[in-house]
């Protein structure tokens, strides 16, 4: 079954389950005058709405690329996940407001054995549904499903709290449901904020997964003439839709034809092994015929690595004849790139004053080890 079909199937199961639970809880809540149960029913309806939004988002994200959007519509899934997060946050805030109102203006609930059984069944159903939806969401890398599954598990906790409050009221006469509702609302709000933050990270461009970038670099380093793979940038256009660009360090003796053969092999291998499309390959040459260049490179690295913000040096090449030295330095976020370049330039020029030193600053955008 395709990814989209799995998401839609799971979402439909969620919609039907939540509507049934909402109907039962609404009846119980009205009959027992329980604000907690009524809010629980409303929460189930919001979950059903979340599943509908997930289906719509998946359908729109699955549209084929066109002239206006040549990279496809995959990022719409992040927008649908953001809406689902907003619904969770709104449900939490609404529950908190209503719970606080009931603390100051309490109503005496009246629970029957039937209502308690229905709430208990709802707890079990929500736990099963939440684990199922969340597991399927992780399986197909759907932020919307993961968010819906997490919300369902919080609903199970909310329903369990309502059930415990009802039992305490029956046994002791103490009505705690408004206080319990306020506490659980806080957890729901926290969950909504966390879901929203995670989705925002995807939209803004989060740091690439270290395991994935490590695997891609490892595959590249398996090639005979590749001494290093640097500046790997992943471009995300929706879940499981990645493009990448990279710089390869190769001997200065390679011909254009050999480099062309190398990059085409890598494009095929990377896609087959990871599903990532290698869209751009830049080239760094390294010295192969000059021992002095190797010696100077070691000295330059000693100077650079005196500074903790200098993460990596790569792309070093020395043109002895024309007195040109060039290399890239990956810098941490502890220093402005232009400031780092000035410090290193001044240090290196003191030693190699007769060279034209060209330093390119790089951002620590993916794992450098």
N, C-alpha and C positions, 0 to 999 in steps of 0.2 A: 504494500500500500504506500502511495506517495506521501510526502511530508504534509502537503496541503490537505489531503483527504483525512489523514490522521488527526490534524488540528480541528477540522470541521466536525468529524465524528465525535471526538472528545467534547467539543463545545456543545454539540446537540445533546449529548448525554447530560452535561451540566445544566443546560437550560431546562430540560424536562424534569430533572431531579429537583432543581431549585424551585420551580413553579409548584410542584406537588408539595414540597416542604412548606412553602410560603402559605399555601391554602390551608393546610392542616394547622400550622402555627397561628395563623390569623384567627381561625375559628376558636382555638384553645385560648388565645390571648384575650379575645373579646368576651368569651364565656367566663373566664376567670378574673377579668379586670386586671390583667398583668401587663404593665407597660413593657417589662423586659421581654416577654414572649412576643408582643406585638412588634417591638423593635427588631427582634430576631427574624420575624416574618418579612419585614421590610428589607432587612439585610439580604435575605434569600432572593428577593426580587432584584436587588441591585446586582447580585451575583449572576442572575439570569441575563440581565442587561449586559454585564461584562462579557459573558459568553457570546452574546449576539454581536457585540463590537469586535470580538476576536475573529468571528467568522467573516464579518465584513472586511476587516483589516487584512485577513489572509487572502480573501478573494481579490482585493485591490492590489495587494503586493505581488500576486501571481500573474499580473498582466505582463504581456511580452514587451520587451524594449521597443521604443519607437523613436521617431526623429526628435521629438521634444525631450524625451528622457531615454537616451541611448544606453544608460546603465541599468535600466529597469526600474521597477517600483518597489523593490524589496524593503526600502527604509520605511514604508508606510506601516510595517509591522511595529516599528518602534513607536510610531504615533499612536497606534491602537493600544499598545502596552501602557503608554502614558495616560491615555483616557481611562483605562481600567484602573490604574493607580489612583487617578483622580477620584474615581467612583468609590474606591476603598476608603480614601481619605475623607471624602464627603460623608460616607456612611458612618465612619468613626466619629466625626465631629457632630453629626446629627444625633447619634446615640448618646454622646456625652451631654449634649444640651438637654435632651429629654430626660436623661437619668438625673441630672442635677435638678431639673424642675420637680421631679418626683421625690427628691430628697426633702425639698422645702414644702411640697404639697403632696404628701403620701396618700396612696389609696390602698385599702386592705384587699389583698388578692384572695381568690377563692378557688383553690386547686382541687380537681377531682382525680381519682386514680387513672382515668382514661387520659387526662391531659398529661399526667406524669409519664405514662407509657409512651405517648406520642413524642414528648420531648426527648426521652431516653433513646427512642428509635432514631430520632433526628440526629442525635449526637453520633451514633454509630454510622449512620448513612453519610454524614458530613466528613467523618474521619476517613472512611473508605473512598469517598469521592475526592477528597483533598489529596490523599496520597496518590491516587490513580492519575488525576489531572496533572499534578506536579511532576510525577515520574515521566509521563508522556511528554510534558513540556520540555524537560531536560533531554529526553531522548531525541526529540526533533529540533532542539534549540529554539524554542518559542518562548519569548519573554512574557507574552500575554498569557499563555497557559500556565507558566510557572507562577505568575502573579495570581491568577485565578485559583490555582491549587493551594497556594499559601493562604489566600483569603478564606478558602473553604475550611482549612485547618483551624484558623482563628475563630471561624464561626462555630466549629465543634466545641472549642474551649468556651465560647460565649454561651452556647446552649447547655453545656455541662454545668457552667456556673449558675445559670438560671435554674436548672434541675436541683442542684445542691441547695440553692436559696429556697426553693419551694419546699424541699424536705425539711430544712431547718425551720421554716415557718409553720409547717404542719406539726412538728414535734415540740417547738418551743413558743410559737406565736411571734417570734421576732421576724420582721420583714426587712430583709437585707438586699432585696433584688435591685433597688435603685443604686445602692452603694457598689454592688457587684457590677452592675451595668456601667457605672462611671469608670471603674478600674479597667474593665475589659475594653471599654471605648478608647482608653489611653493606649492600650496595646495595638488596637486596630489602627489608630492614627499613626503610631510609630511604624507599623508595617507599611502603611500607605506611603509615608515619607521615604522609607527605604526603597520600596519598589520604584518610586518616582526618581530617586537619586540614581539608581542603577540604570534606568532607561535613559536618563539625561546623559550619563557617562557614554552610552552607546551613540547617542545623537551627536554629542560634542566631539567624540573621538577618543576612546579610552586607549591606554597603552596595550599593545598587542599581547596576546597570550604567549608567555615565555616558552611553553612547551611547543607551541606551533612554530614560532620563529626559530627555536632551537632545532627542530626537525628539518625545516627548510634549509637552514645554514649547513646542517650536517649533510644533507643530500648534495648540496653544492660543493662542499669540501671533498666529496668522494671523487670528484673529477681530478684527473691527473695534474693538470696545470693550474688549478685554482689554489692559490696560497691563502686566500682569505675572502670572506663574504661580509660586507659591511653596509651600513646605512639601509638596512632592510626596513621598508615602510609598507604597512598593510593598509589597504583602502577598503573599507567595509561599505557595501551597498545593500545591506540586509543580512539576516541570519544565514550563515553558510555561503555568502556571496562575497568573496574576497579577491581583490587584485593586489599585486605587490610589485615593488621596484627595489633594486639592489645594486650595489657596486661590487664587482669582482676584481680581485687582485691577481693579475696574470703576468707572465714573463714579458719583458720588453722586446722579446724576439718573435712573439706570435704575429702571424699575418692576419689581415682582415678576414680572409676566408676561414682560417682556423678559429677565430673568435666567433664568427657567424655560426659555424658548426657547433661550437660549444654552447652558445646561448640557445640555439634551437633544441639541442638535446636536453638542456636544463628546463626549458619551457614545458616540454613534453613530460619529463620525469616529475617535476614539481606538481603539475596538474594531476597526473595519474596517482601520485602518492598522497597528496593533501587536498586536492580540489581547488587549490589557489592558482589563479591565472597570473603568470609572471609577465607583467605588461611592459616593464622597462628594465634594461640591464646596462649599467654604466661600467666603465673599465678604468681600473688603476693599473699602471705598469710598475713593475719593480725591477731594480737593477740586477742584471745577471752577469755583466762583464767587467765589473769594477769592484775590487775588494775595498777600496777606500770608501766607497759609498756605504757599504755595510758597516764599516767602522764609525762613520759619521752618524749614521742612523741610530746606532746604539748610544752614542754620546748625546744626541738630541733627545732621545727618549728619557735619558737620565734627568735632563733639565726639565722636561715636561712633567714627569711624574713626581717632581718635588712638591707639586701642588695637588692637594686632595681633590680639587674639583676637576682635575684632568682625568677622565675615565679611560680613554683609549687613544692611541695614535695609530693611524693607518694611511695607506695611500702614499707612503714616503717614496719620493723619487728625486735623484740627484743628477743634474746635468752638469758634469764637471767642466766640460768644454766651455759652456756659456755661463757658468757660475750661477746656476739657478737651483734652489732647493724648494721643494713643495711637499706639503703633507696636510692631512686633516687631523683635527683633535676633537674627540667627543667630550663635551663638557657637561657636568651635572647642572642642575637647576639652581645651584648655589651662587652662580656668578653670571653676569651678563656676557654673552658671547664676545662682544666687542672689547670688553674690559679684559677678558681672558686672552684674546689675541694680542692685545697691546703688551700685556705682561710677558707673554712668551716671546713675542717678537723682540722686545728689548733685551731679554736674557740671551737669546740665541745670537743676536747681532753682535753682542759683546765678544762672542767666541768666533763666529764665522762672519766677520764684518765685511768680507769681500764677496759674500754671496747675496743674491737677490732672494730674500726669504719670503715665501708665499704660504701663509697659514689659513686654512679654511676651517671655520668652526662648524661642528656638527652637534645636533641636539641628541641627547640620550633618549632616543625614541623607542628603542627595543633593546632586548637583552644583549649586552656586549661581550658576554663570556661564551 
